[in-house]
Amino acid sequence: MFMIMYYQVQEAVASCLPPLVPSIRDEVSELIGKLLQLLLSSDNYGERRGAAYGLAGLVKGSGILSLKQLDIMTTLTAAVQNKKSAKEREGRWGQLHEKFSLNTSHKM
C-alpha cells in the first residue's frame, strides 16, 4: 500500500485516507498493525516513511483516541526505548509525529 517511494505520492494517498476510514472501519486495526510492523522492521527508508504517512492518515480518520485504543502509542514508545535495535529507535516516533502534525496542522 505505502511502498511507493515518491513522498509526494505517499503524502497524497495519506491525505485521502481520513475520509475513507468510516467505510473501512472494520479493517483499520489490521491495517494499522501491518503499517506499524512495516514502520518498525523495514530496511527501506521509503517504506518506513510510507508506513508513517499511512498511520498518520488512518489515525487522523479514526480520531486521536485511536492512538491509545489501538496501542499505537505503546508500540511506538517501546520501539523508541528499545536499546537493542537502533532501527526501531531511529526516528520512528519522529517520522509518525511529523506526518501526523503536517496532516492535522493545516486543518486547524
C-alpha positions as CSV (number, residue, x, y, z in Angstrom):
1,M,0.0,0.0,0.0
2,F,2.6,2.6,1.1
3,M,5.6,1.1,-0.6
4,I,5.7,3.8,-3.2
5,M,9.0,5.7,-2.9
6,Y,7.9,9.1,-4.0
7,Y,7.0,11.1,-1.0
8,Q,4.5,13.3,-2.9
9,V,2.5,10.3,-3.9
10,Q,2.7,8.9,-0.3
11,E,1.5,12.3,1.1
12,A,-1.3,12.5,-1.5
13,V,-2.5,9.0,-0.7
14,A,-2.3,9.6,3.1
15,S,-4.4,12.8,2.7
16,C,-7.1,10.7,1.0
17,L,-7.3,8.2,3.8
18,P,-9.1,10.1,6.6
19,P,-12.4,10.4,4.8
20,L,-12.2,6.8,3.8
21,V,-11.8,5.4,7.3
22,P,-15.5,5.2,8.1
23,S,-16.0,2.9,5.1
24,I,-13.1,0.6,6.2
25,R,-13.6,0.8,10.0
26,D,-13.6,-3.0,10.3
27,E,-10.1,-3.2,8.6
28,V,-8.4,-0.2,10.3
29,S,-7.0,-2.2,13.2
30,E,-5.4,-4.8,10.9
31,L,-4.1,-2.1,8.6
32,I,-2.5,-0.2,11.5
33,G,-0.9,-3.4,12.7
34,K,0.6,-4.0,9.3
35,L,1.8,-0.4,8.9
36,L,3.4,-0.5,12.4
37,Q,5.2,-3.7,11.5
38,L,6.5,-2.1,8.3
39,L,7.5,1.1,10.1
40,L,9.5,-0.8,12.7
41,S,11.1,-3.5,10.6
42,S,11.6,-2.4,7.0
43,D,15.2,-1.8,5.9
44,N,13.9,0.6,3.2
45,Y,13.5,4.2,4.3
46,G,10.8,4.9,1.6
47,E,8.7,2.0,3.0
48,R,9.1,3.3,6.6
49,R,8.2,6.8,5.5
50,G,5.2,5.5,3.6
51,A,4.1,3.5,6.7
52,A,4.3,6.7,8.8
53,Y,2.2,8.6,6.3
54,G,-0.3,5.7,6.2
55,L,-0.5,5.6,10.0
56,A,-1.0,9.3,10.2
57,G,-3.8,9.2,7.7
58,L,-5.6,6.3,9.5
59,V,-5.2,7.9,12.9
60,K,-6.5,11.2,11.6
61,G,-9.5,9.4,10.1
62,S,-10.1,7.3,13.2
63,G,-9.6,10.1,15.7
64,I,-6.8,10.9,18.2
65,L,-8.2,8.4,20.7
66,S,-7.2,5.6,18.3
67,L,-3.6,6.2,19.3
68,K,-4.4,4.7,22.7
69,Q,-7.2,2.4,21.7
70,L,-5.2,0.6,19.1
71,D,-2.0,0.6,21.2
72,I,-0.1,2.7,18.7
73,M,1.5,4.9,21.4
74,T,2.5,1.8,23.4
75,T,4.1,0.2,20.4
76,L,5.9,3.4,19.4
77,T,7.1,4.1,22.9
78,A,8.5,0.5,23.2
79,A,10.3,0.9,19.8
80,V,11.8,4.2,20.8
81,Q,13.0,2.8,24.1
82,N,14.4,-0.4,22.6
83,K,18.1,-0.3,23.3
84,K,18.9,-3.4,21.3
85,S,17.6,-2.2,18.0
86,A,18.8,1.1,16.6
87,K,16.5,0.5,13.6
88,E,13.4,0.7,15.9
89,R,14.6,3.7,17.8
90,E,15.8,5.6,14.8
91,G,13.3,8.3,14.2
92,R,10.1,6.1,14.4
93,W,8.3,8.5,16.7
94,G,9.7,11.5,14.8
95,Q,8.5,10.1,11.4
96,L,5.0,9.4,12.6
97,H,4.8,12.7,14.6
98,E,6.0,14.7,11.7
99,K,3.4,13.1,9.3
100,F,0.6,13.4,11.8
101,S,1.4,17.0,12.6
102,L,1.6,18.0,8.9
103,N,-1.7,16.3,8.2
104,T,-3.5,17.9,11.1
105,S,-2.0,21.3,11.4
106,H,-3.1,22.7,8.1
107,K,-6.7,21.7,9.0
108,M,-6.7,23.9,12.1
